[in-house]
Amino acid sequence: MNKPKIYLAGTKSEFQYRKFIKETYSEKLTFIDPFEIELNQNSIVKNDLQLIDNSDLLVAYITKITVGTTMEIMYACRKGIPTYVITNDVFKEDPWLKYYSSKFFNSFAECMMGVMERFGLLNIEKEQNINKNRHKCERMIKRNYFEGEEMEEKKNMNMGEIANAGFTKDDSLTSTRLLQKSWSPMIVRKYYVADWPCWIGIISDCNLNDLDQVVLNAIEEGDKLGFLDGNIQSCRNFCGFMSDKIDEHYSNIKRGSVEGLAVAWYVDKMFISSLKKDEMVHKSCRDEFYSIIKVLPHI
């Protein structure tokens, strides 16, 4: 029996959603990920439409306004292909999205259970165990918040399983890991903001593979908000803004998991430093951060 083919729609930046679904549900379903195919700009649309034509169902993940994903939903619907959309309450009220979406879902797990139920593949007991044992399934869609939305309460996740591939203890009952702290070392990473060097230091149990995406998104947003207009106070505000965005992102994955955060930015004849939590209150953490910055140029 051939496995149902599911087209995964969503922006390129939402790679974690596609990765998680493919890793978790590929036993029963075949997934079509358009970003796995290298194409030039002129071929993308034609190729994606052909992939949708060859699929049995389209799953879309929408957290922000996106032209490509909504066009894919409309195309699939007009072709008679079911469209299952994971999104938040704001987008659920959009009349166009409501018209072209077969069903709305709040989470990945809820959506995939709906997909498997449609194709007669649902093993309720097994799926409940997945949701219970894999705390990733409990992460609801509201990772990105919109103005006026109420932040949803988050459950702590087992970072021993998720961030460290099961090599450390289950820490889902605490905000931060109490034992095996050596698995949560500080990292310092260098970026460029308006062509000037900016260092980010963070201590957290979370998986930090998406740190670059978080920082680059914050830089773009900060620029749109006018923090990069060349004024001294705006530069100071930017460092505070960057700190808040990083803290918010990882706290939404696991509440209280960010133990220390530092943002240091050098611009012409001026050095700005924004410290938070352990990076602020513990001298040893501050010394480690600044000593790393001092050593980096000589490596």
Secondary structure, 3 states (H helix, E strand, C coil): CCCCEEEEECCCCCHHHHHHHHHHHCCCCEEECHHHCCCCCCCHHHHHHHHHHCCCEEEEECCCCCHHHHHHHHHHHHCCCCEEEECCHHHHCCHHHHHHCCEEECEHHHHHHHHHHHCCCCCHHHHHHHHHHCHHHHCECCCCCCCCCCCCCCCCCCHHHHCCCCCCCCCCCCCCCCCCHHHCCCEEEEEEECCEEEEEEEEECCCCCCHHHHHHHHHHHHHHCCCCCCCHHHHHHHHHHHHHHHHHHHHHHCCCCEEEEEEEEEECCEEEEEEEEHHHHCHHHHHHHHHHHHHHHHC
